[in-house]
Amino acid sequence: MASKKQIQKKETKKRVKEKKHLLPPLIQAERFRHLPLYVGAGFALICWLLLVVFERDLLFRVQELSLFLYTKLYFDQLMVVPGGMLSYLGSFLNQFFYYPALGALIMVLLWWFLYYAVYRTFKIPAKWALLALIPVLALLASNMELGYWLFHIKVKGYFFYNTLGFLFAVLAVWGFRKLPYIFKLIFVPVWMFAGYPLLGVYALYGGVGMIFTLFRVDEEMRASRKWSVVALILLTGAVAPLAWYYYYNQISLLYLYVAGRPNFELQSNALYLWLPYVVLLAVMVVYPLLYRKDRAGEADRPRRYLLSQLAILVIALFITQFYWYRNTNFRAEMKMNAAMENLQWEKVLDVAKNTPGTPTRLMVMNKNLALIKLGRLGNEMFHYPDGGEAPDCPFEVHMMQVGGKMLYYHYAKFNFCHRWCLEDGVEYGWKVDYLKYLAKCALLSGEYDLSKKYLQTLEQTLFYKDWAQKYEKFLGHPELIAKEPEFAPILQLYCYDNQLDGDNTLVEIYLLNFFAHNSNVRNTKMYDDVAMMAALTLKDIETFWKCFFRYAESHKDEHMPIHYQEAALLYGTLEHKVDISKMPFDKAVTDKFKAFMDYTSQNRGKSEEELRPYYYPQFGDTFYYFYFFIRNVKSN
Amino acid sequence: MNRTNIYRYAASAAGLLLVALLCGCAPKKPQNATRLEAAPHLYPDVAGVTIPVNIAPLTFTILDEGSDFVTSFTCGGTELLAGGKNVEPDEGEWKTLLTSAKGKEVTVQVYRKNEASWQAFAPFTITVSPDSIDPYISYRLISPSYVSYEKLTLNQRELATYDEKEIYNNMLISRGEKGQCINCHSYKAYGTSTMQFHARQTLGGTLFVIDGKMKKVNLKNDSTLSAGVYPAFNPCYNVIAYSVNTTWQTFHMLDKNKVEVQDSQSDLILYDYDKNEITTVRNDPNELEVFPTWSPDGKTLYFCSAHVDTQGKTGDSLQILMLHQYRDILYNIYKVNYNPQNRNFSQYPDTVFAASKLHKSATFPRVSPDGHYVLFAMGDYGCFHIWHNSADLYVKDLVNDTVYPLAAANSPRAESYHSWSSNGRWILFASRRDDGDFSRLYISYFDRNGVAHKPFMLPQQSPEFYHYFYKSYNVPEFMKEPVRFTPQEFATCLKGEAVKATYNPQR
């Protein structure tokens, strides 16, 4: 006689067999059972690889343009607006982009979790499981669409802000779905009143999801009860933000129900930026309608199932790739920035040389700075692509915000660098990037107390503590500063007199005019070199000659660089105001000039546009080409 | 043993444990500590300061190295102990200590543990003045930027505690390019039932509270340079004097002063808030009249003025002229008599202090509540001394006709935006002495001999607060009571239409 235990075991086996038999064929196959999860993991892996391989510099810049401090004051200051907790957590996670691979890993893991949470919360049918990827793709798009918005976005911890907010909203819907009627009545006001200050608009996103979930999921619930819960959600969703309005002094009534949204413009050429947020909201409306009690659904044809999954993936990726900002100049600027941070001037030149198309003015300025640092300006300034491609962005991008502060620092305009770090810090929030330049500028201008303040703040970060300690050793030690390889060349340009001035946010124009038109007896050789760069770029002949003779005087026993010779030859020939007959031009320079003039006489009557492709291969590395063919360049 | 007894025993045990834990955490005064000759290094520096009896605990960080610290505050038989590198005395014990130390000195002894032994730094004292201080102050918090501003707040702080509340926050109405600048809060006779502040740009106007009723007024009209700027409530009559200015700023390329804020034109007006009427007080085109302030009896208007030969220039050409001679623009302090019956002023001003004769510039005069002194900031040139490292606080003794610096209150960096407490015994001012970028509030005791004592920094709950706080304190004012309107109420008023003030050309 079989024992009681054996009978129980047999019955269990029988039940399992019966249950399996009830399931559709696909789900019976164990290898397909967790397919959605694996696909999510695969997607996360692909995202991670793409981010790490192609957006390494961007991710690093993201954390430079963020700040997380382990202080109570920092926490308090973020909690003064609805959604402050998301900013706090987002900024905390943002800092891990210091190691782009690590930051990206955290991000994709969150997306993977979100994907699974969406799949489980809305019980999406198996054959449509990949629909759960749509919100993830929207979040991916919301980050990767930024481009130059990166410098304008005011939401702190933006790269994680929306992911965390939406994740919490989805989890709230899941919790709500699981609760019985009475507890739903308790949960809703708690969520709205406690969620709104922490999550801002995402608390309301959760409310939307709850409403639609209610109708699809709780089929057994009486209609009157459903409507009472809906009324409660609507009421608390309306009242909670209003109630908090009287607590927070920092949000206007106008933005009360969209607290935490990004500060994108509401103009026609920037509307696309809002689409990911619309998609996220649509998910909360539509996905509850996909709810199936039995998630296995009718996924009984493996091929059709796989194809449908693939189709969803391809379509979603196709749409998302439009949102992935891939402007080559933007990426080049990011690369240059990273190289300049590390004083890798050759790398800056590599990027300048190898970036196809017309560069932005910032790229040209960076290239010139690298050449100055390497002492090769006069011989190589025009060996690189030149021009003034406008940044690809729906709004006007100022060089000041993207790389101007670094330029001011390296050109020893410490007060101006300091000013713009403060201005942008006030407008867009304090960032590691600004604090670093504030600390360094104060250090080089001898304001050690001030430098210490900024270094103290950086010491409170996770990844810039060592950086701060490195620079702290210079406080009060001008002799060490003078010897430091980073500072020494900068201090060579710190040889001008004080005057009242302003740049009107035009970094390049200001720097060019300043160096071209301001000289004194204390000017160094490097200063005169920079003045030559400015004079050549301005194409002002009178200014050129002033700078040229000053340069010749300060570089008496040195060979006159090729581009300076080219300019002297061209201007001397064009205007005959300066006698150049006795100037010892290099033969190569005179030969090339003659070739240029001969070629020009052969091509009279043709337009500049027609001639440009013919001239560039022969004369693209000369001042002549720059003078005649690089025109109407706009610098912001 | 019944169940009730078990609960009692458990509760007692828990209580004892709690007491034991608390006792364990409480700092103990080290015995047999080695005496050091050196004084401890503290931030903020509280050694030798004079404080009022009704001030929140002075917190500070001990900057010296050590593995543990104990600080004792003693006066007579009362002792307060605080442990750790950050010295944060208990608020209740502090209050008890100050009450017993009123008019006396508190001795502060800092002990540090170095390896296994304790050392005692040279003790220092904190003097507790018998003169109390007004219970509240208010100020604007502004980031030290020049053109940009995002968030600006007017805040009020209770001095006996660390409680700080916002009076108004510009983000309630605006942000970004549609931003709103708020400035120049001012109160009538230290009360808040009659007060004002300006809002500029978006939904701009001057917000008045008159006898507890709020209204928004548009003070701009075609006959004056601008809407009201620097305000001065007459303490006795229902008028308020303003400067009206054309102001702009430029930037130093090298100088540590960093920014110059200049007026190219500047006049004085009077606003009668009962009649909603503006009249001109002074508008000489070759004089830059600014910073009005009243005597305590409301019958004398003090102001600053710099003489500039504008050569008939206006607009940009005038600005360029002033740009070139910015170091030669020197302000003197003057006064005119005011007749409250006809609201007329004497025609010719009397010179109170001719700073220009010393090739200096005196600004921001504030008359002491007893009318004995005029407190002002004096720097090398110009009017915006809060950005001038040369700016120091001075007083003119109106009785003895002497002028002298408040040496103990000053620092090598800028001091400005000063105000008197209602009893005239305390001076509140902003100083950039900490780092040059961020202005902080300091309070200095002004004794009956007209001497300012070493000031203390506005105390915060955490002594590290100022390290990480990236805002400047601006235009501090004493108040006898808090502002009772909420920021949202002010916002609602500012969203409404402004009442336009009328201009009366008759004087």
Interface residues (C-beta under 8 A of the other chain):
Chain A: L69 T71 K72 L73 Y74 K154 Y245 Y246 N249 Q250 I251 S252 Y255 N263 K413 N415 F416 H418 R419 L422 E423 D424 G425 V426 E427 W430 S445 E447 D449 L450 K452 K453 Q456 T457 Q460 Y496 D497 N498 Q499 L500 D501 G502
Chain B: S143 P144 S145 Y146 V147 S148 Y149 E150 K151 T153 E166 Y168 N169 M171 L172 I173 S174 R175 G176 T250 F251 H252 M253 L254 D255 K256 K258 V259 E260 L323 Y326 D434 D435 G436 D437 F438 S462 E464 F465 H467 Y468 F469 Y470 T486 P487 Q488 A491
